[in-house]
Amino acid sequence: GEKTDVVMGEDILLKLAAVNLITKPVMHVQVIITPPSGMSVTSSEFVQSGAGLYTTTYELKPGTGRDIEIRIRSNQVGDFDVNGRIVYYFGDDMERAEDHTLTLPIKVRASPSPPQDTPAPTTTSKDGKGIPGFEAVFAAAGLLLVALLIKRRQVD
């Protein structure tokens, strides 16, 4: 399940994944994770760049998916937002690229206490029109973004 209520010093795995449905042409996608200040990155996988902004770019054939992962450790008590961003387009249609930002709140406590209800992640579209073309889900001990379920776009 999702882990958004942690104790200071505890590791949190952040994962952002993109999946291209088998019914779609080749997808060009950039995925980005921005950890909040007050946390240290302890490891990263599948990442092309770092220094506060962890990103990678993929070309996904139909029916394939890829992800990036970073592990962070909380250094201070407080409420933090982890941001994920996905920019993608299909085939050569860069003009119809979509850009979405997803936010997951994380609560860092000084000592263990009973976990509270996990807040739902929020999503916003760069153009403010909602989220046509995909749904996003955060999970896996901090953040798992599964994005780009394009079925809604076919209906629109």
N, C-alpha and C positions, 0 to 999 in steps of 0.2 A: 504494500500500500504506500501511500504518499507519506513522507516524513517532513513536516514543515515546522515541527515544534521540537527543538533540539537543545542540548546543554552546551554551554561554552566549551570549546575545545573538541567537540564532536565533529567527525567528518561527515560531509554531505556529498552524495554523488549527484551531479547535474548531467543530464543527458538530453540532447536535442536530436530528434530523428526525422528524416524525410522519407516518404514512401511514394513511389510512382505507381499508380494503378495499371493493371495489365491492358486496360482499354485506352490508355493515353499514349501520345507520341513521346519521344525522348524529352525528359525534363531537365532543365538547367536550374540548379538550386544553390543558393548560398545560405548557410545556417550560421547563426552567431549566438554565443552566450556571453552575457556581461555580468560577472559576479559583483556583488555590492562591495563598497569599501567596508572595512571592519571584518573582512574575511580574507584568508590566505589561500591561494591555489597550491595544493600539495601534489597534484599530478594531472596530466592531460593525455588523451588519446585521440587520434585521428584529427588533430588540430594543425592547421597550416600557419597560424600566427598567434601571438600571445600578447603579453604586456597589458593586461586589463581587458582586452577584447579578444575572445577566443572564437575563431571562425574557420570555416572550410568551405570549399566550393566543389560541387559534384555534378556530373552529367549522369542522370539515371535513366537506364533503359526501362521500357515497360515491365512492370512486375518486380522491380528491384527497390531496395531501400538502403540507406546509409545513415550513420549518426556520428556525432562528436560527443565526447565525455570529458568532463573535468571534475576533479574532486577538490572540494574546498573545506576549510576548517574555520570555524567561528572564533574570532579573537576578542569579541566584546559582546556584552549583553545588549539586547535591543530588538527592534523590529526592522527587518530588511526586505528589500524586493530584489529578486533575481529576475533578470530580463532575458528573454529569448527573442530572436528575430529571424524571420524566414522570408527570403526574396526568391521568387521562382517564375519561370515561364516555360512554355512548351514549344518544341521545335525551334523555328527561327523567329517566332512571334514575340520579340523582346518588347514591343510596344504595349502588349497586354500583360506585362509582368505584374505580379501581385506582391505586395510588401505587407507583412503582418508582424506585429509585436505582441508578445505574450508576457505576462507578469505573474510571478508566484511569490506571495508573501511568506517569509520565514521568520519565526519567533525564536530568539536565542535567550535561554534562561541561564541563571547563574548556577542553579542546582536542579537535580531531578524533581519533578512533581508530576502529578497525574496529567496525561496528555489531554488537551482540549480538542474540540471539533476542528478538523482540518478545514481551513478556508478554501473556497474554490478559486482556481486561477482565473484571472481576467484576461481577455483578449481584446485588442483594438486593431483596426485596420488603418493603414497609413492615410487612406483617403477618407476615413471616418464613416464609411458606408457599411460597417459591420464586417462579417467574415464570409464573403461569398467564395465557394470553392474549396474550403477545407474546415475541419474542426481540429482543435488542438487539445492535448491532454498532458498534464504534468504528472509524473509518478516516479517511482524507483528511488526511494530514500532521499528525497529532495526535489528532483525535477526530472520528469520524463516527458518530453514533448513529442507527441506523435502527430505529425501534421500532414496536410495535403491530401485529404480524402475529397476528391474532386467531384463527387457525385452531384452535390447541390448545384455546381456550376453548369452541369449538363441540362438541368431542369430550367435554369434561368435563361 
